[in-house]
Amino acid sequence: MIRIGQAGIPLSCKGRTNKDGLVYTHKSLDLNAIEIQFVRGLYVLSEEEALFIKDYAQQNDIEIHVHAPYYLNLAGDREEITMSYEKIMKSAKMANNIGSKTLIIHPGFYAEHSQKKTMKLITKNSKKLVSMFKKQKLKTKLAMETMGKQKVFGSIDEIVEVCQHVKEVVPVLDLGHIHARGNGCIKQREDFEAIFDTLKPLRLRHYLIHITGVLYENGNELYHVPIKKGDMPLAPLIEVILDRNLNVTLISESPLLEHDAVYIRLQVEKAIMKRTGKETAYYKDLSEVIKK
């Protein structure tokens, strides 16, 4: 199955609440996923809005993910870790209330620590968070994003290792970040295949994937750009997804948000038409292209 959506309230949506964005994503864009953003501080959801979002998403088969505030550091000092716990748990409770599949976090920074020490700290604190999720009976999964700068913990290998140590944590493949951190390392089909092969030990049944164009320098992300403005190809990714029959959610993190989400959809449908030889396709219907 392929789900497609954008991170945040669509730019073309007149209403500026998450409730408005969800309805617009379904009715106007015909997309079936959304990543709700708590990134620049904790967003307060009323009980009424949370219930509406959860019910509407369930009734219309829209998959919800939530991104926690950006500044977190599970490898920091005691004060930073305590603050990170508080932000993550508040976000997790709200995410759970709206039926979010995951709560996405940025794990932390190396700072003065070695890579090994940072890994140890982030793994330890991830285990504590998972335990806190269980005590609160939260169904939302803790999800850890691959990061795009050298000074930040979060290479794909590091994220996979954390997920191996803490089974309840799932990875978020931010392809723009992986591409930037590797100084433009994703150029062709084989590069996407290598990424999915790296994840094989986790035996994932679902892949949450962020897509955007990205400008980078010396292995560091500078900023996001529209997909067409970046140098990471999209078509080979779609081919790998279809060939491997992967269950994926593709989230546009481009500055164009829903415009690039719709572009992703069009490229998926183009790939389907290429395989079926038909003049029309619908991204939700893969029955003619998936090998059984």
C-alpha positions, 0 to 999 in steps of 0.5 A: 500500500502507498499512502501519500500526504504532507507535513503540516496544514496545506498551504492552499487550505484557508482554515489554519487549524489541524482540523481544517488541514485534515479535512482539506487533505482528504476532500480537496487533495484526495490524499490519505496521510498527514503529519501533524506538526508540533515542531515549534512548540507544544500545540494545544489540542482541545478535547473536541478537536482531538476527538474530531481528528481521530474520528474523521481520520478513522472514518476516511482511512487517513493515516496520522503521524505527529512530529514532536518539537524540533529541539530535543536532546536525548544525549544532553545534560540532565536538564536537557534530558528532563526537558526532552522527556517532558516535551516528548510525553506531552506530544505523545499523549496528544498524538495518542488522543488523535490516533497517531501511528507515530510520534517522530523525534529528532534524537539529539547531538554529539556535542562533547561526547563520542559517537559511542557515548552518544549512542549509549545515552540515546539508547538508554533514554529511548528505553526509558521513554518506551517504558513511559509510553507503556505505563501511560498505555499509549498506542502511538509508537516512538519514531526516530528520524534520520538527520541531515547534519554531521554534528547531529546524531542520526545517520541511517546506521545509527537509527537502525542500531537504536531500533535494534536495541529498543524494539518498540522504536521505529525509524523514519526515513528522511531521504533528504537528510540521508542524501544531504548527510551523504553529500548527494549520495542518492543518485540511482535505483541502487542507492534506494535499494541499499537504504531499504537493505540496511533496514532489513534486520528490523523486519519492518512491515511499514516504512514512514518516508519523508521526501523533499529536495534539499541543498547541502554542502560538505555532508550537511543539510542547508535547507529544503527546496521543492522536489524538482529543484533538488538533485535526488531522483524520485522515479527510482524510489517509486520503482523500488517501492513497487518492485518490492511491494513495500507498505509505505507512507510518503510525506512531502516535507518540501517547502511546497508541501501539498503541491509536492505531495500531489506531485509524488502522487502523480509520479506514482500514478505515472509509474503504475500506468507505465506498468499496466499500459493503461492511460489512467491510474489511481495511487490507492489501487495497486492491484494490477502492478503488485506481484502476488 
